[in-house]
Amino acid sequence: MVKKLTALSLAILMVMVLASCGTNSTNVSTGNTNSGAKAGAESAPSKKVVIKYWYAFGEKIEEAKQNMVKEFNESQDKIEVIAEHQGDYGDLHAKVQAAFAAGDAPAVTDLEIASTGVFARSGMLQELTAYAERDKDQLQLEDFNPGLMGNAYVDDKLFGLPFMRSTPILYKNITMLKDAGLDPKGPKTWDELEQYSRVLKEKGKVGMTVPVDIWFYEGLVAQSGGQILSDDGKSAAFNSPEGVAPVEFWKKMSSEGLIKMPVGDEAGATADKDWANQMSAFKFGSTAGVTGSMEIAKGNGFELETAFMPANVSYGVPTGGAQLVMTSKSSDGEKEAAWEFIKWMTTKENTIYQHKYVGYLPTRLSALESEELKAHFKQYPQFKVAVDQLEYARPRPMENAYPEVAEILKESIQKAILDPKTSPQDALNQAAEKANKLLGK
């Protein structure tokens, strides 16, 4: 799930100064074959290049990453990657920013896709365009799913490769639906979600427990035919009728007790618990949770299916998750080692592995065409939903101010839902006024 970018906005001016004065960026040109790594090898043939990789999230996600790092380290004798857990995306981003300012940033890090713009434009990231061109035959950049590449580029320059990528999907307790006499194939629209929730309320349940998560809101705006920001990214667009519609829908459903909308730091955890304990039939969640949710359903004795987020005017969904990026202050040899690691982590074989282990999207087209994943999807169709939903996907905004805008927007949506006297339109107009001051800078 998408987390806010904590601490970064307050220190970005300092980082920009550090980046412009102290960044030792490698200018990789086509045909330059690992000059930094070669120089290190000549002076100390037996010494490995040691680099740090920082990542977000624990449990099965952490297990998959640690397993892949271990395999990479064992697959060759020139590079050693030290993988370190740094909390959620917000924690990770703040720690990377602080480490960069102190001159001790990891060579490679996960980076939540909406934050690529602010990190790249501040000088913290190494541009990867020349690396990708140099190693184009090995990398096969065109093999990455086009639906996942929108946030890999900043100002037409490549700064990241899709790694553990996601979309929100609908998780359904099929057992609850059957017990309530509801068609387990639905709900496919907002109207059907409301109808299902009314029936479930009569059974003492709620249709869905859902936090005010901007990632989910972005999806509902897309489904309504709108967008979050203007095309040029310089003004808010979420206070349009298409942006107001989701908040009106949530407020209506919440006020009538058809859905539950917790707030606060534990809101997401509350939604997961209500669904796991069969208090609510539906939840929105990242495709990264498929494996874990299947285990919960099995343990609690109910049947699970996944589906597209219900449509309004149309289907629509934001992409999410992380890409792998390289920081800009490492030595030439460390950058070459980082690039080798990034390439290895994003291969066809590894995208298949992490998808089956966790549920994140397969990032490569060749993976989707493999017999291994075809057989996997046939046995476990819950994993394929997010792949099919990519047809309706759109990238997340990457303006420098967007992390702050998202927080303002979240607070305004919560106020509109919780305060009977505050209309969704008024709340979003106030949020747009604040957002425009940030976006116009």
C-alpha positions as MATLAB code, in Angstrom:
seq = 'MVKKLTALSLAILMVMVLASCGTNSTNVSTGNTNSGAKAGAESAPSKKVVIKYWYAFGEKIEEAKQNMVKEFNESQDKIEVIAEHQGDYGDLHAKVQAAFAAGDAPAVTDLEIASTGVFARSGMLQELTAYAERDKDQLQLEDFNPGLMGNAYVDDKLFGLPFMRSTPILYKNITMLKDAGLDPKGPKTWDELEQYSRVLKEKGKVGMTVPVDIWFYEGLVAQSGGQILSDDGKSAAFNSPEGVAPVEFWKKMSSEGLIKMPVGDEAGATADKDWANQMSAFKFGSTAGVTGSMEIAKGNGFELETAFMPANVSYGVPTGGAQLVMTSKSSDGEKEAAWEFIKWMTTKENTIYQHKYVGYLPTRLSALESEELKAHFKQYPQFKVAVDQLEYARPRPMENAYPEVAEILKESIQKAILDPKTSPQDALNQAAEKANKLLGK';
ca = [
       0.000    0.000    0.000;
       1.216    3.461   -0.715;
       2.697    5.377    2.165;
       3.441    9.089    2.406;
       6.941   10.443    1.847;
       7.873   11.497    5.368;
      10.581   14.064    6.120;
      11.742   14.376    2.526;
       9.911   17.568    1.645;
      11.404   19.464    4.612;
      14.969   18.696    3.611;
      14.741   18.770   -0.166;
      16.382   22.184   -0.567;
      19.388   21.032    1.422;
      19.623   17.875   -0.634;
      19.457   19.836   -3.881;
      22.418   21.925   -2.753;
      24.364   18.839   -1.747;
      23.487   17.142   -5.001;
      24.616   20.077   -7.140;
      27.847   20.608   -5.201;
      28.910   17.119   -4.237;
      27.375   14.559   -6.583;
      29.957   12.392   -8.267;
      27.748   11.059  -11.059;
      29.115    8.461  -13.439;
      28.838    9.416  -17.084;
      28.378    5.999  -18.637;
      28.696    5.971  -22.393;
      27.783    3.236  -24.819;
      30.704    0.869  -25.140;
      32.246    1.639  -21.736;
      32.531   -1.811  -20.190;
      32.695   -1.676  -16.418;
      35.748    0.569  -16.141;
      35.306    1.225  -12.415;
      34.904   -2.448  -11.575;
      37.933   -3.348  -13.748;
      40.142   -0.856  -11.993;
      39.175   -2.314   -8.623;
      39.769   -5.839   -9.880;
      43.303   -5.013  -11.089;
      44.361   -3.551   -7.750;
      42.734   -6.245   -5.586;
      41.694   -9.273   -7.635;
      40.192  -11.161   -4.723;
      38.325   -8.291   -3.106;
      34.599   -8.067   -3.693;
      32.789   -4.811   -4.321;
      30.420   -4.483   -1.369;
      27.233   -2.456   -1.807;
      24.181   -1.822    0.344;
      20.599   -2.446   -0.790;
      17.807   -0.919    1.299;
      14.275   -2.199    0.978;
      10.777   -1.715    2.390;
       8.290   -4.042    4.098;
       8.669   -7.312    5.938;
       7.078  -10.759    6.152;
       6.770  -12.573    2.809;
       7.933   -9.515    0.856;
      11.115   -9.364    2.919;
      11.603  -13.114    2.621;
      11.448  -12.934   -1.173;
      13.955  -10.069   -1.334;
      16.387  -11.691    1.076;
      16.154  -14.979   -0.814;
      16.978  -13.263   -4.106;
      19.874  -11.299   -2.608;
      21.316  -14.489   -1.149;
      21.075  -16.205   -4.536;
      22.718  -13.229   -6.274;
      25.625  -13.245   -3.829;
      26.110  -16.969   -4.349;
      25.859  -16.724   -8.139;
      29.158  -14.811   -8.566;
      32.295  -13.817   -6.653;
      32.805  -10.157   -7.588;
      29.953   -8.397   -5.773;
      28.468   -8.739   -2.297;
      25.112   -7.104   -1.599;
      24.151   -6.336    1.993;
      20.362   -6.093    2.164;
      18.828   -4.061    4.993;
      15.178   -3.586    5.947;
      14.152    0.041    6.514;
      10.439   -0.054    7.389;
       7.641    1.030    5.060;
       8.072    3.307    2.054;
       7.848    6.471    4.135;
      10.504    5.247    6.563;
      12.729    4.050    3.731;
      12.512    7.301    1.777;
      13.328    9.429    4.814;
      16.307    7.244    5.725;
      17.674    7.291    2.161;
      17.376   11.080    2.084;
      19.187   11.431    5.406;
      21.898    8.953    4.396;
      22.403   10.743    1.091;
      22.865   14.072    2.860;
      25.401   12.389    5.165;
      27.272   10.834    2.232;
      26.379    7.265    3.193;
      23.422    6.349    0.979;
      22.863    2.763   -0.168;
      23.987    2.069   -3.715;
      20.580    0.538   -4.530;
      17.191    1.099   -2.945;
      13.536    0.366   -3.435;
      11.694    3.546   -4.375;
       7.926    3.886   -4.371;
       7.006    4.964   -7.879;
       5.248    8.264   -7.093;
       8.430    9.537   -5.429;
      10.676    8.970   -8.434;
      10.261   12.526   -9.664;
      11.264   14.302   -6.473;
      14.230   11.987   -5.884;
      15.466   12.246   -9.471;
      15.088   16.015   -9.812;
      16.903   16.633   -6.505;
      19.984   14.797   -7.777;
      19.757   11.784   -5.505;
      19.338    9.238   -8.313;
      21.738    8.084  -10.990;
      20.237    8.277  -14.466;
      20.133    4.815  -16.029;
      19.578    5.718  -19.686;
      23.192    5.178  -20.761;
      23.520    1.971  -18.758;
      20.396    0.590  -20.403;
      21.618    1.571  -23.863;
      25.032    0.035  -23.285;
      23.551   -3.274  -22.119;
      20.430   -3.209  -24.256;
      20.858   -6.735  -25.611;
      21.144   -8.185  -22.137;
      18.608   -5.909  -20.441;
      15.884   -6.035  -23.139;
      14.146   -2.934  -21.867;
      11.284   -3.467  -24.320;
      10.421   -6.693  -22.459;
       9.173   -4.758  -19.424;
       5.397   -4.423  -19.411;
       4.582   -0.995  -20.942;
       1.841   -0.519  -18.339;
       4.513   -0.437  -15.632;
       7.000    1.910  -17.291;
       5.149    5.212  -16.846;
       6.868    6.011  -13.551;
      10.305    4.715  -14.595;
      11.052    7.890  -16.568;
      11.430   11.443  -15.311;
      11.667   14.176  -17.945;
      12.222   11.453  -20.581;
      15.224   10.020  -18.718;
      15.309    6.507  -17.255;
      15.804    6.402  -13.480;
      14.404    3.043  -12.376;
      13.475   -0.469  -13.432;
      10.131   -2.033  -12.420;
      10.685   -4.424   -9.549;
       7.912   -5.360   -7.135;
       5.012   -3.565   -8.794;
       1.355   -3.670   -7.916;
      -2.165   -2.449   -8.457;
      -4.979   -2.413   -5.921;
      -7.492   -5.198   -6.489;
     -10.734   -6.324   -4.873;
     -10.490   -9.222   -2.423;
     -13.785  -11.104   -1.989;
     -14.987  -13.530    0.672;
     -16.952  -15.846   -1.610;
     -18.273  -17.891    1.310;
     -19.941  -14.807    2.826;
     -21.488  -13.889   -0.507;
     -22.935  -17.353   -1.057;
     -24.304  -17.454    2.498;
     -26.023  -14.114    1.846;
     -27.497  -15.329   -1.433;
     -25.340  -12.991   -3.508;
     -23.784  -13.803   -6.867;
     -20.087  -14.466   -6.170;
     -19.172  -13.065   -9.589;
     -19.968   -9.540   -8.402;
     -19.850   -6.761   -7.520;
     -18.555   -5.332  -10.793;
     -19.772   -1.739  -10.399;
     -20.223    0.869   -7.681;
     -23.987    0.342   -7.848;
     -23.568   -3.393   -7.338;
     -21.204   -2.780   -4.425;
     -23.908   -0.684   -2.793;
     -26.560   -3.363   -3.444;
     -24.349   -6.132   -2.068;
     -23.514   -4.034    0.992;
     -27.191   -3.476    1.791;
     -27.821   -7.210    1.773;
     -24.759   -7.837    3.932;
     -25.840   -5.153    6.405;
     -29.047   -7.097    6.975;
     -26.824  -10.037    7.957;
     -24.990   -7.927   10.520;
     -21.931   -7.367    8.315;
     -20.507   -4.501    6.288;
     -19.714   -4.659    2.618;
     -16.200   -3.325    2.990;
     -13.816   -1.829    5.494;
     -11.663    0.655    3.609;
      -9.226    3.324    4.841;
      -8.999    6.735    3.206;
      -6.037    5.686    1.105;
      -5.003    8.040   -1.689;
      -3.940    5.087   -3.826;
      -7.484    3.701   -3.721;
      -8.916    7.172   -4.286;
      -6.769    7.579   -7.404;
      -8.371    4.415   -8.743;
     -11.910    5.628   -8.085;
     -11.154    8.961   -9.771;
      -9.852    7.106  -12.832;
     -13.003    4.974  -12.847;
     -15.061    8.170  -12.886;
     -13.179    9.528  -15.913;
     -11.140   12.105  -14.022;
      -7.555   12.743  -13.024;
      -5.781   13.918   -9.916;
      -3.697   16.732  -11.423;
      -3.821   18.779  -14.610;
      -1.955   17.487  -17.657;
       0.997   19.769  -16.937;
       0.994   18.856  -13.244;
       0.800   22.484  -12.165;
      -2.700   22.500  -10.684;
      -5.171   20.253   -8.943;
      -7.879   18.488  -10.938;
      -9.311   16.370   -8.129;
     -11.994   18.928   -7.223;
     -13.736   18.288  -10.548;
     -17.052   16.369  -10.560;
     -15.084   13.214  -11.382;
     -12.844   13.720   -8.362;
     -15.703   14.583   -6.025;
     -17.788   11.546   -7.035;
     -15.683    8.976   -5.104;
     -15.835   11.040   -1.909;
     -19.586   11.445   -2.248;
     -19.897    7.695   -2.761;
     -17.730    6.884    0.251;
     -19.589    9.388    2.448;
     -22.984    8.001    1.490;
     -21.914    4.399    2.036;
     -20.212    5.205    5.334;
     -23.061    7.314    6.739;
     -25.544    4.515    6.022;
     -23.363    1.871    7.656;
     -22.786    0.008    4.405;
     -19.018    0.350    4.607;
     -16.646    1.129    7.455;
     -13.966    3.797    7.011;
     -11.420    3.774    9.849;
      -8.890    6.594   10.170;
      -5.501    6.921   11.795;
      -2.272    4.982   11.540;
      -4.012    1.625   12.066;
      -6.739    2.170    9.458;
      -5.190   -0.215    6.941;
      -4.589   -2.866    9.583;
      -8.210   -2.527   10.740;
      -9.457   -3.141    7.203;
      -7.315   -6.258    6.929;
      -8.503   -7.565   10.301;
     -12.186   -6.997    9.533;
     -11.816   -8.900    6.291;
      -9.784  -11.708    7.861;
     -12.321  -12.048   10.692;
     -15.207  -12.082    8.194;
     -16.786   -8.884    9.473;
     -16.566   -7.421    5.961;
     -16.904   -9.277    2.685;
     -14.579   -7.086    0.627;
     -11.336   -5.201    0.927;
      -9.167   -3.228   -1.434;
      -5.562   -4.290   -1.254;
      -2.347   -4.532   -3.190;
      -1.781   -7.534   -5.408;
       1.271   -7.989   -3.183;
      -1.108   -9.441   -0.622;
      -2.472  -12.312   -2.697;
      -0.323  -15.044   -1.187;
      -0.838  -13.831    2.366;
      -4.587  -13.382    1.889;
      -4.928  -16.876    0.461;
      -3.218  -18.240    3.560;
      -5.567  -16.239    5.809;
      -8.644  -17.451    3.919;
      -7.514  -21.048    4.154;
      -6.724  -20.740    7.851;
     -10.076  -19.106    8.638;
     -12.111  -21.483    6.524;
     -13.462  -19.307    3.739;
     -13.109  -19.134   -0.020;
     -11.200  -16.232   -1.562;
     -11.398  -14.756   -5.022;
      -9.884  -11.571   -6.422;
     -11.405   -9.194   -8.974;
     -11.003   -5.816  -10.636;
     -11.843   -2.799   -8.502;
     -15.560   -2.188   -9.253;
     -16.151    0.235  -12.124;
     -18.034    3.522  -12.207;
     -18.034    5.037  -15.713;
     -15.309    2.533  -16.580;
     -12.646    0.450  -14.923;
      -9.545    2.257  -13.792;
      -6.635    1.605  -11.489;
      -3.339    3.219  -10.454;
      -0.136    1.247  -10.505;
       1.991    1.142   -7.407;
       4.832   -0.627   -5.707;
       8.527   -0.011   -6.123;
      11.226    0.147   -8.709;
      14.904   -0.371   -8.143;
      17.015    2.768   -8.381;
      20.691    3.633   -8.014;
      21.836    6.550   -5.879;
      24.179    9.057   -7.446;
      27.082    9.469   -4.982;
      28.578    5.962   -5.118;
      31.962    5.325   -6.696;
      32.214    4.173  -10.321;
      32.894    0.608   -9.208;
      29.948    0.609   -6.814;
      27.666    1.937   -9.532;
      28.698   -0.821  -11.906;
      28.074   -3.366   -9.151;
      24.718   -1.760   -8.414;
      23.753   -1.942  -12.082;
      24.651   -5.631  -12.259;
      22.510   -6.256   -9.182;
      19.558   -4.250  -10.535;
      19.692   -6.132  -13.843;
      19.803   -9.472  -12.043;
      16.921   -8.669   -9.689;
      14.661   -7.695  -12.596;
      15.239  -10.707  -14.860;
      12.436  -12.851  -16.222;
      13.294  -15.631  -13.790;
      13.234  -13.354  -10.754;
      10.002  -11.621  -11.685;
       8.385  -15.064  -11.941;
       9.842  -16.037   -8.565;
       8.706  -12.961   -6.662;
       5.259  -13.041   -8.291;
       4.629  -16.620   -7.216;
       6.135  -16.067   -3.757;
       4.297  -12.838   -2.931;
       1.807  -11.771   -5.599;
       3.453   -8.654   -7.044;
       2.932   -8.192  -10.772;
       5.208  -10.008  -13.207;
       7.077   -7.072  -14.724;
       8.272   -8.735  -17.946;
       6.195   -9.760  -20.946;
       8.358  -12.838  -21.406;
       7.375  -13.942  -17.900;
       3.693  -13.694  -18.764;
       4.302  -15.807  -21.856;
       6.191  -18.490  -19.942;
       4.693  -21.942  -19.454;
       5.491  -21.663  -15.751;
       3.221  -18.662  -15.198;
       0.523  -19.959  -17.528;
       0.303  -23.097  -15.389;
       0.406  -20.979  -12.213;
      -2.489  -18.776  -13.365;
      -4.524  -21.826  -14.304;
      -4.084  -23.300  -10.831;
      -4.387  -19.988   -8.946;
      -6.476  -17.497  -10.971;
      -6.377  -15.060   -8.035;
      -2.879  -14.041   -9.171;
      -3.890  -13.175  -12.738;
      -6.471  -10.507  -11.925;
      -3.934   -7.721  -11.403;
      -2.200   -8.596  -14.673;
      -5.468   -8.359  -16.608;
      -6.387   -5.122  -14.820;
      -3.255   -3.437  -16.202;
      -5.274   -2.742  -19.342;
      -6.958    0.015  -17.334;
      -3.876    1.204  -15.432;
      -2.372    4.663  -15.319;
       0.851    5.961  -13.726;
       0.819    7.869  -10.463;
       1.585   11.625  -10.400;
       5.302   12.331   -9.915;
       5.389   16.088   -9.328;
       7.789   17.130   -6.594;
       4.946   18.433   -4.439;
       2.698   15.407   -4.841;
       3.613   13.691   -1.541;
       2.508   16.837    0.307;
      -0.533   17.246   -1.940;
      -1.562   13.658   -1.252;
      -1.442   14.261    2.493;
      -3.564   17.412    2.174;
      -6.015   15.514    0.001;
      -6.251   12.629    2.457;
      -7.018   14.942    5.371;
      -9.700   16.735    3.346;
     -11.390   13.485    2.304;
     -11.419   12.294    5.914;
     -12.993   15.564    7.025;
     -15.678   15.325    4.336;
     -16.575   11.784    5.385;
     -16.490   12.297    9.163;
     -18.030   15.784    9.392;
     -21.724   15.871    8.390;
     -21.480   19.626    7.864;
     -18.609   19.433    5.340;
     -19.548   18.623    1.760;
     -17.129   16.653   -0.438;
     -17.043   19.523   -2.940;
     -16.149   22.118   -0.313;
     -13.492   19.863    1.221;
     -11.839   19.186   -2.125;
     -12.031   22.843   -3.157;
     -10.137   23.759    0.005;
      -7.608   21.002   -0.664;
      -7.169   22.180   -4.249;
      -6.487   25.747   -3.106;
      -3.685   24.506   -0.834;
      -2.376   22.074   -3.452;
      -2.169   24.735   -6.154;
       0.156   26.841   -4.010;
       2.538   23.888   -3.776;
       2.221   22.754   -7.378;
       2.718   26.242   -8.761;
       6.115   26.746   -7.132;
];
